[in-house]
Amino acid sequence: MLKLTYDKNKFNFDELLRECLEVDSLENIHLNLDSDYSIPSGVGGLGNDTDSKYHKIFYNKLNNGWSEFQRVYTSFIEENIMSYMKVDTLVYQAKPSFRIQYPNSHAVTTWHFDSDENHKHPDWEINIQIALTEMKDSTSTWIETVPGLRDFKPMEMNVGDFYIFDGSRCLHGNKPNASNKTRLSFDFRVVPYDRYNDSFENISATKKQKFLIGSYYDVIMGKEGR
């Protein structure tokens, strides 16, 4: 796993989220919930961990043509991920996963690796996680450094930080949020174009989409592919 930084003024994800959710402080959004938000732990909660009031507001706007966000999102990938990976064409998750970890809760319900039998992702994906609030200790994602080693380390970040990591093969998850603040983050997956396989048959566990360009993925084409 590798921690990097980005220009948070140019790629103003936290500002866009505050406008979308109509809040002044992202880390205090739990104070606006009508009731406690809880989800079943383990596999039983899979797919239910993106169903709170604020998840719904975000995805509703994203799925109805939020062009400003899409511009910032794809620009972030071009300038920060493609430049780092030194690739000219990149397959990427068309819409990022939005994670909210309210106090006393989890952002995701299972310790998993993305290509396991429950999540069904291809193992050639590379994961990126972007902090929208402070991520520290129990509000971090914890991940093993090598598949199967189980030496879990926290990916601690502030706004302006992001991690590149092997989430498709390395076990990861999060502890119950022991702070009095909400943690928010984005994560998404990318695939170097020469590793993309359009015959992969699995369907994503939560979005029920095939891992294909035009479905789960989109592609940024370099000059040679245009």
C-alpha positions as CSV (number, residue, x, y, z in Angstrom):
1,M,0.0,0.0,0.0
2,L,1.2,3.5,-0.8
3,K,0.1,6.8,0.7
4,L,0.1,9.9,-1.6
5,T,-1.2,13.4,-1.6
6,Y,-3.4,15.5,-4.0
7,D,-4.3,19.1,-4.5
8,K,-7.4,19.4,-2.3
9,N,-8.2,22.8,-3.7
10,K,-8.2,21.6,-7.3
11,F,-9.9,18.3,-6.5
12,N,-12.4,19.7,-4.0
13,F,-14.2,16.5,-3.2
14,D,-15.0,17.5,0.4
15,E,-16.5,20.8,-0.8
16,L,-18.7,19.1,-3.4
17,L,-19.9,16.6,-0.7
18,R,-20.8,19.4,1.7
19,E,-22.9,21.1,-1.0
20,C,-24.5,17.8,-2.1
21,L,-25.4,16.8,1.5
22,E,-26.3,20.4,2.4
23,V,-24.1,20.3,5.6
24,D,-21.5,22.6,7.0
25,S,-19.4,19.8,8.5
26,L,-19.0,16.3,7.1
27,E,-17.7,14.8,10.3
28,N,-20.9,15.9,12.2
29,I,-23.5,14.6,9.8
30,H,-24.6,11.9,12.3
31,L,-26.1,14.7,14.4
32,N,-28.7,15.2,11.6
33,L,-29.9,11.6,11.5
34,D,-33.5,11.0,12.7
35,S,-32.4,7.7,14.3
36,D,-29.4,5.6,14.9
37,Y,-28.1,4.0,11.7
38,S,-27.1,0.3,12.2
39,I,-26.5,-2.5,9.8
40,P,-26.1,-6.2,10.2
41,S,-22.5,-7.3,10.7
42,G,-20.8,-9.8,8.5
43,V,-22.0,-11.0,5.1
44,G,-25.6,-10.4,6.1
45,G,-24.9,-6.6,5.9
46,L,-23.4,-6.8,2.5
47,G,-25.2,-4.2,0.3
48,N,-26.9,-2.6,3.2
49,D,-23.9,-0.5,4.3
50,T,-24.7,2.2,1.7
51,D,-28.3,2.7,2.6
52,S,-28.4,5.6,5.1
53,K,-30.0,9.0,4.5
54,Y,-26.7,10.5,3.3
55,H,-25.7,7.6,1.1
56,K,-29.1,7.9,-0.7
57,I,-28.7,11.7,-1.2
58,F,-25.2,11.2,-2.7
59,Y,-26.0,8.3,-5.1
60,N,-29.3,9.9,-6.2
61,K,-27.4,13.0,-7.3
62,L,-24.5,11.0,-8.8
63,N,-26.9,8.7,-10.8
64,N,-28.8,11.7,-12.2
65,G,-26.0,13.4,-14.1
66,W,-23.8,15.3,-11.5
67,S,-21.4,16.6,-14.2
68,E,-19.2,18.7,-11.9
69,F,-18.4,15.7,-9.7
70,Q,-17.7,13.5,-12.7
71,R,-15.3,16.1,-14.1
72,V,-13.4,16.3,-10.9
73,Y,-13.4,12.5,-10.4
74,T,-12.0,11.7,-13.9
75,S,-9.5,14.6,-13.7
76,F,-8.3,13.2,-10.4
77,I,-7.7,9.8,-12.0
78,E,-5.9,11.3,-15.0
79,E,-3.6,13.6,-13.1
80,N,-3.0,11.5,-10.0
81,I,-3.4,7.8,-10.9
82,M,-2.5,7.6,-14.5
83,S,0.5,9.8,-14.1
84,Y,1.7,7.7,-11.1
85,M,1.1,4.4,-12.9
86,K,2.6,5.8,-16.1
87,V,-0.2,4.5,-18.3
88,D,-1.8,6.2,-21.3
89,T,-5.1,4.3,-21.1
90,L,-6.9,3.2,-17.9
91,V,-10.1,1.3,-17.1
92,Y,-11.7,2.7,-13.9
93,Q,-14.8,2.2,-11.7
94,A,-17.3,4.5,-13.4
95,K,-18.9,5.7,-10.1
96,P,-16.9,5.6,-6.9
97,S,-18.0,3.8,-3.8
98,F,-19.1,6.3,-1.1
99,R,-18.3,5.2,2.5
100,I,-19.8,6.6,5.7
101,Q,-18.7,5.4,9.1
102,Y,-20.9,6.9,11.7
103,P,-19.9,6.8,15.4
104,N,-20.2,3.2,16.9
105,S,-20.6,1.8,13.4
106,H,-18.7,0.3,10.5
107,A,-18.2,1.6,7.0
108,V,-18.4,-1.9,5.6
109,T,-19.7,-5.0,7.4
110,T,-17.1,-7.7,6.5
111,W,-13.4,-8.2,6.7
112,H,-12.8,-9.2,3.1
113,F,-10.7,-9.0,0.0
114,D,-12.5,-7.9,-3.1
115,S,-12.0,-11.0,-5.2
116,D,-13.4,-13.3,-2.4
117,E,-16.4,-15.5,-3.0
118,N,-18.8,-12.9,-1.6
119,H,-17.5,-9.8,-3.4
120,K,-16.5,-11.5,-6.7
121,H,-14.2,-8.8,-8.1
122,P,-11.5,-9.7,-10.6
123,D,-8.1,-10.0,-8.8
124,W,-6.4,-7.7,-11.3
125,E,-8.0,-4.5,-9.9
126,I,-6.0,-1.9,-8.0
127,N,-7.8,0.0,-5.3
128,I,-7.7,3.7,-4.4
129,Q,-9.1,5.3,-1.3
130,I,-9.6,9.1,-0.9
131,A,-10.1,10.7,2.6
132,L,-13.0,13.2,2.8
133,T,-12.5,13.6,6.6
134,E,-9.7,12.5,9.0
135,M,-9.2,8.8,9.0
136,K,-7.4,7.7,12.1
137,D,-7.2,4.5,14.2
138,S,-10.8,3.2,14.4
139,T,-12.0,5.4,11.5
140,S,-9.3,4.0,9.2
141,T,-9.4,1.1,6.9
142,W,-7.1,-1.7,8.2
143,I,-5.3,-3.9,5.8
144,E,-2.8,-6.7,5.7
145,T,0.5,-5.8,3.9
146,V,0.7,-9.1,2.0
147,P,-2.2,-11.5,1.1
148,G,-2.6,-14.0,4.0
149,L,-0.2,-12.3,6.4
150,R,-2.9,-10.7,8.6
151,D,-0.5,-8.1,9.9
152,F,-3.2,-5.4,9.8
153,K,-2.1,-1.8,9.5
154,P,-4.3,1.3,9.5
155,M,-4.4,3.5,6.4
156,E,-4.5,6.8,8.3
157,M,-5.2,9.9,6.3
158,N,-6.3,13.5,6.3
159,V,-8.2,15.4,3.6
160,G,-5.7,15.7,0.7
161,D,-4.4,12.2,1.2
162,F,-5.1,9.0,-0.7
163,Y,-3.9,5.4,-0.7
164,I,-3.2,3.0,-3.5
165,F,-3.5,-0.6,-2.3
166,D,-4.1,-4.2,-3.3
167,G,-7.7,-4.6,-2.0
168,S,-8.5,-7.3,-4.5
169,R,-6.2,-9.8,-2.7
170,C,-5.3,-8.3,0.7
171,L,-7.8,-8.8,3.6
172,H,-9.1,-5.4,4.9
173,G,-11.9,-3.9,6.9
174,N,-12.6,-1.5,9.7
175,K,-13.2,-1.5,13.4
176,P,-16.2,0.1,15.1
177,N,-15.9,3.9,15.1
178,A,-14.8,4.7,18.6
179,S,-14.7,8.5,17.9
180,N,-17.5,11.0,18.2
181,K,-17.1,12.0,14.5
182,T,-18.3,10.5,11.3
183,R,-15.7,9.3,8.8
184,L,-16.3,9.7,5.0
185,S,-14.3,8.5,2.1
186,F,-14.4,7.4,-1.5
187,D,-12.8,4.3,-2.9
188,F,-12.7,2.9,-6.4
189,R,-10.8,0.5,-8.5
190,V,-8.7,0.8,-11.7
191,V,-7.3,-1.7,-14.2
192,P,-4.4,-1.1,-16.6
193,Y,-5.9,-1.5,-20.0
194,D,-3.6,-4.3,-21.0
195,R,-4.9,-6.4,-18.0
196,Y,-8.6,-5.8,-18.7
197,N,-10.5,-8.9,-19.6
198,D,-13.9,-8.5,-21.2
199,S,-14.7,-12.2,-20.8
200,F,-14.8,-12.0,-17.0
201,E,-18.3,-13.3,-16.1
202,N,-18.8,-12.3,-12.4
203,I,-21.4,-9.7,-11.3
204,S,-20.7,-7.2,-8.6
205,A,-22.3,-8.1,-5.2
206,T,-23.9,-4.7,-4.5
207,K,-24.4,-3.0,-7.8
208,K,-25.2,-6.2,-9.7
209,Q,-23.2,-5.1,-12.7
210,K,-20.7,-7.0,-14.8
211,F,-17.1,-5.9,-14.6
212,L,-17.2,-4.5,-18.1
213,I,-16.5,-1.2,-19.8
214,G,-19.9,0.4,-20.2
215,S,-21.2,-1.3,-17.0
216,Y,-19.2,-1.3,-13.8
217,Y,-16.2,0.3,-15.6
218,D,-15.5,3.2,-17.9
219,V,-12.2,3.9,-19.7
220,I,-10.0,6.9,-20.1
221,M,-8.4,6.5,-23.6
222,G,-4.9,7.8,-24.3
223,K,-4.0,9.4,-27.6
224,E,-3.2,6.0,-29.2
225,G,-6.6,4.6,-28.3
226,R,-8.7,7.6,-29.5
